[in-house]
Amino acid sequence: MRLLEFGFVLLIVLVAFLVYVKGEIYIVTVEGEPIISYTGGIDEFEATAVESDEKIDTASELVTSYGRHLEKRHDMLLGMLFEQGTYKKLYSYRHLINGFAVHISPEQAETLRRAPGVKSVDRDWKVKRLTTHTPQFLGLPTGVWPTGGGFDRAGEDIVIGFVDSGIFPHHPSFATHNTEPYEPVPRYRGKCEVDPDTKRSFCNGKIVGAQHFAQAAIASGSFNPSIDFASPLDGDGHGSHTASIAAGNNGIPVRMHGHEFGKASGMAPRARIAVYKALYRLFGGFVADVVAAIDQAVYDGVDILSLSVGPNSPPAAAKTTFLNPFDATLLGAVKAGVFVAQAAGNGGPFPKTMVSYSPWIASVAAAIDDRRYKNHLTLGNGNILAGVGLSPSTHLNQTYTLVAANDVLLDSSVMKYSPTDCQRPEVFNKKLIEGNILLCGYSFNFVVGTSSIKKVSETAKSLGAAGFVLCVENVSPGAKFDPVPVGLPGILISDVSNSKKLIDYYNISTPRDWTGRVKSFKGLGKIGDGLMPILHKSAPQVALFSARGPNIKDFSFSEADLLKPDILAPGSLIWAAWSPNGTDEANYVGEGFAMISGTSMSAPHIAGIAALIKQKHPHWSPAAIKSALMTTSTTLDRAGNPLLAQQTSETEAIKFVKATPFDYGSGHVDPTAALDPGLIFDAGYEDYLGFLCTTPGIDVHEIRNYTHVPCNSTMGKPSNLNTPSITISHLVGTQDVHRTVTNVAEEETYVITARMEPAVAIEVNPPAMTVNAGASRQFTVTLTSRSVTGSYSFGEVLLKGSRGHKVRIPVVAKGFQR
């Protein structure tokens, strides 16, 4: 009998386990307001709602008890619907949205959808990482830091939250032993997890909070504790890199392979770092974990959020880009006064590739700054071939014999190992390579990351080579020829025609017998010095990979009346901290620093600069900070010419075209000007609701599901949202657009002018206005479709102040016939 009972129990457990394993993760929102917008109405629980741009009072017993009440409601709902053991609740979301993440079967999800009080059920979807000289390039040491008391005060007491892959807390960029002591930040109440191995806290005064979120990753079976680390420790490198760009210590020497590449510094070197790890090295992350991290960060009291993360693909059930658990949570964050910088995405140079859509977020595109690393290979016939190589030169007055990888193999049986990639020293004949330059091939393996330039260098060094050359014979889709620091002389010949010249010279200079075996190696060459950067006046330029507009309002790719990206910041070849166990970039495994590219790098630049603005103007709203960044940005490069954008040509080579607001938003960030913008375009929670309510195609019930507020906006059209840009995706006849500016300086008279490409006429009224200190004034922009070209017309409105302030906003419109 006992045995039968045991078997029966085991069967129940197995059935429950099968349901659980078959399950998926869902994010569920339910009736009832979250803490941030609860205005009262339930007996025993007083209102906890905050005014727009006001932080949640985490110390309040009202907040704590109402949060417990919501969590209890979540547990009761699940307990009433499902047998215990057939589901697992992963998180309760209480602060910014009211709901939970749960691991259940698709059938149970249907039951939840039909349950009273349930507003939305979204299957979880994956997110990915959107993978230093820039402080000088941006003018911070001379223009911005002195106004805040110097670099050792820049960003003081501002807390930047990073939802990323964690942090390597022992890196010098985050150390406190050479800095003035950090006082506690009383308004920040985040937790510090302890390293499970060393039992040491991840926090040190500079790092004020460190937590990790992995419930969804664990439930999905993706999480591997041996490499992902069940702690805030960065197992990837990406999180340490982004944190140090925004808030790393000033003047940290970047040393690799015996060479110092300069000093690294964050944008706001005295800002505090709060770590919310929700991304992992192999699989990226899950929205359920990311939303939990954001919810906690805002509750803890961060001032700025830096998000170098975006969806792998649109959420399956989402009808609109602006309304899903991720964007709705960020709307709550902005309501609580938190400025959000998000990477625009790396899908460029193709249109409509943005992964950051909403007006309450600052969406950041990536620029190439003025630093380029070039190198050259000189052949025995006098030809000089340009290439990329962040390496020392071979001995100046000496040439070396060239030996191709395929000609120095131990035997032909090793061909299965792709020997021309030069990843395995054991397949080569060391005697033939010693003292010579090894020629290798750049295959698709380098694009996907199974081969690396770092490994080529290690292979050549272990074989006693004087240097190495990597030839690109075919450009694979996705190939990016970034310079990689190596200790041995080395160069990548990225131009296919130059690679052909090298191969032709080698073949002519290398006599062979009738079987094809080399008789003697006669080709000669020497590698130049690639360690010193060349500074270009043509910078900044929009990077090839940076995602492009127009912005979309739904996943049918309908165009939105909102410009994205918002702003351009450095994001190409950025030196910053790295985690020694980080594997995000094969070329930097085991290193303390890495030089990598992506809008992942540009977003923390804006987060750090926003911290400097917040330090100077502590009561500014997130919209005011975003406005200051956008209206003072530049559309000219260092030489005074219009910004250019990298594009691909028909031959896959990179060409440069005149950039538009769909490439750079308002322009490239100018931190010095952003501290004193003169006028700001302010907006708050109610304005964003108005934008949602007036956007055609958005279901008002869906808006209410996420915001708990009915639509009664007087905005009229989404283009009337008070943003520092104007976009009309479907201009028929004439349309008026209204904007309100607020003076954050002394009284000033502004002359307002406008210009537009010929297909659209533009007028502005009034032509001039005086704005008192602290006062607001409205102006109207009138756009008229003159001709139908099928493409967008670009222009701008310029407000020029009598005290020297210049406020510029981009205008984008596409004309249609009546």
URHUSUL-V818130 format. One record per helix or strand of 3 or more residues. SS is the DSSP state (~ for helix, > for strand). FROM is the first residue (numbers start at 1). TO is the last residue. Records with the same first field share a line. If there is no record, write none. Layout:
SS: FROM-TO  FROM-TO
//
This chain:
~: 2-22  35-37  61-81  106-114  134-137  140-148  172-174  215-219  225-228  238-247  287-300  325-335  405-407  412-417  419-421  425-427  430-433  444-448  453-462  496-509  586-588  599-616  622-631  661-664  671-674  685-694  700-707  718-720
>: 24-30  88-93  99-104  118-123  126-129  159-164  207-212  252-256  259-264  272-277  284-286  304-307  309-311  339-343  362-368  375-379  384-388  400-404  437-441  467-471  490-493  524-527  567-570  574-577  593-596  644-648  654-658  725-732  734-743  748-756  760-765  768-771  776-785  793-801  806-816
//
